[in-house]
């Protein structure tokens, strides 16, 4: 399940296990620092063993896989865009992932600009002129793909690490030239 | 700045500084003074200056000038509602302006959503502004609901008979016209039932108009129990009522009419210690493909009703 060789992503929500059962005393919560410790050491190791481009692809794909499972298991799969955004905002806030806001939405062209404040991945990181939320890019792309039933891509255009105070993502159909 | 002050001290002491260095420091001091006094002095011209500490201070001051210029520019654009300007963050203050810019962009989107009728939009994490904005949206939504409710009530008053609650003549004729055109266009049919309560004037004269009103209400209530949701019952005036039965052939309409007649004949309207019995005469017809207009259909139904009246009342007559 977790250590088999594979050529395609095989993550399933069931792989998260029964946390309540497994942690009857410590509970299901931990801190942002622990999450980032995992993510950034992982990124560090992947880049060391491969390269930056490969690490970005890995994080994007992982985020996409997570976003697909997230949509399937945690959102009501409403067909209405406004309802989808409202539910997503509430869920991301409840889970302390970030504060999602919409800057623009074009339902005809399927192009959107979103911001995430207090992003779990990057808010408070040192400024280094790098957009680091690659996992989030894949995550958001998957959410929109699942909602609209067509493939989307997402690109982070602003990040805490580039000096902004929110992370800004452009979301569009995957076959569109960005 | 520390270096600048050190050199100023040297200058005060008056020795070990060359005149040109003092001039350079003076220009830097004047530039900083201009910055602090809200002027926009541009950048220091360091061309041809040696690569020494004074030049370094000048370069720092130029960097600060550029950053302050970006900050001023960003603040200006935001203050006039321009949310598309690029804010190049070189100072922490610019970061906060970028945050504000993102917030304003999102607020712009939200107000657009509200204008489109989405009153679920709420603002969070903006202190007193959140409270005011959210309260405004709630009030707008409540006001909208009130207006909708009032419009619905006005619509109801304009289309229904105040006594019986069934549709009034105007609404009935509008509906019948549309049904006529629809049926002709798609080669469908509909039927019309015309009803007139027998000896209604006598009921009013014998028992009084208030009891006459109760009779009318009991009559329509009974009719509505028999009718489908798509059927339309209208009060045409006084004790006259009409019904449109869409997608119904004459045979079906006759069954409905006979059911009415029987139910009304058996109906007892209790008023105080009295029981009022009454009957109804009914004329029935259906749409013919050669009908020139709705009037032709209604005229045929009226003729059938006339025959029912003249044939002894408490009767159903059809002209198909």
Interface residues (C-beta under 8 A of the other chain):
Chain A: X82 X86 X99 X101 X102 X103 X104 X105 X113 X115 X117 X158 X163 X164 X165 X166 X168
Chain B: X89 X94 X95 X96 X98 X99 X102 X103 X105 X106 X108 X109 X110 X113 X118 X120 X124 X125
